[in-house]
Amino acid sequence: MTQEEINKLIELTKQLREFNDTSREQYTTYTIKEGFTADFYTDVKPFADRVFMTANKWRELAEQWVREYRPTYVYPMQLSNAYDQLLETSVAAFQKDTKSKRFKDTIKSIDYILDTILIQIKQPNE
């Protein structure tokens, strides 16, 4: 894996971290408020599409990084789960019927794996 690819992985991981924060903010600030309604084509779909495109690029690089560097605390199954959870929360953040505890726990889980990747890239084998 080239340094350019590692830099791209870092950039995409940070972007996904921001998207995750945006999902959390959307849900806690707007979605759970009385009278909130999201328009699928102007609110939900554009955001979910951005997350989807970024997550697809990220997953490929992250899987390559795990294969080559074998980081201590990051495993292929975690990448797959984080990917699925990112796609799920990017839509669930706009849905009134989203279960609050499950949503917040999923956001924390995504944060954990993204943060762990950033730490492991900067400080391998720690």
URLIN-V16827 format. One record per backbone hydrogen bond with DSSP energy under -1.0 kcal/mol. CO is the residue of the C=O (numbers start at 1). NH is the residue of the N-H. E is the energy in kcal/mol with one decimal. If there is no record, write none. Layout:
{{CO/NH/E} {CO/NH/E}}
This chain:
{{2/6/-2.1} {3/7/-2.6} {4/8/-2.0} {5/9/-2.4} {6/10/-2.4} {7/11/-2.4} {8/12/-2.9} {9/13/-2.5} {10/14/-2.3} {11/15/-2.2} {12/16/-2.6} {13/17/-1.9} {14/18/-2.1} {15/19/-2.5} {16/20/-2.5} {17/21/-2.1} {18/22/-2.5} {19/23/-2.5} {20/24/-2.3} {21/25/-2.8} {22/26/-2.9} {23/27/-2.5} {24/28/-2.8} {25/29/-2.5} {26/30/-1.9} {26/31/-2.3} {27/32/-1.8} {30/33/-1.6} {33/36/-1.6} {39/43/-2.7} {39/44/-1.4} {40/45/-3.3} {43/47/-1.2} {44/48/-2.9} {45/49/-2.6} {46/50/-1.8} {47/51/-2.3} {48/52/-2.6} {49/53/-2.6} {50/54/-2.2} {51/55/-3.1} {52/56/-2.1} {53/57/-1.6} {54/58/-2.6} {55/59/-2.8} {56/60/-1.5} {57/61/-1.7} {58/62/-3.3} {59/63/-2.6} {60/64/-1.9} {61/65/-2.6} {62/66/-2.4} {63/67/-2.3} {64/68/-2.4} {65/69/-3.0} {66/70/-1.7} {75/79/-1.6} {76/80/-2.2} {77/81/-2.5} {78/82/-2.9} {79/83/-2.5} {80/84/-2.3} {81/85/-2.8} {82/86/-2.6} {83/87/-2.0} {84/88/-2.2} {85/89/-3.0} {86/90/-1.6} {88/92/-2.7} {89/93/-1.9} {91/94/-1.9} {92/95/-1.5} {95/98/-1.4} {99/103/-2.6} {100/104/-2.6} {101/105/-2.5} {102/106/-2.3} {103/107/-2.3} {104/108/-2.1} {105/109/-2.1} {106/110/-2.4} {107/111/-2.6} {108/112/-2.4} {109/113/-1.9} {110/114/-2.5} {111/115/-3.0} {112/116/-2.5} {113/117/-2.2} {114/118/-2.1} {115/119/-2.4} {116/120/-2.8} {117/121/-2.3} {118/122/-1.7} {119/123/-2.7}}
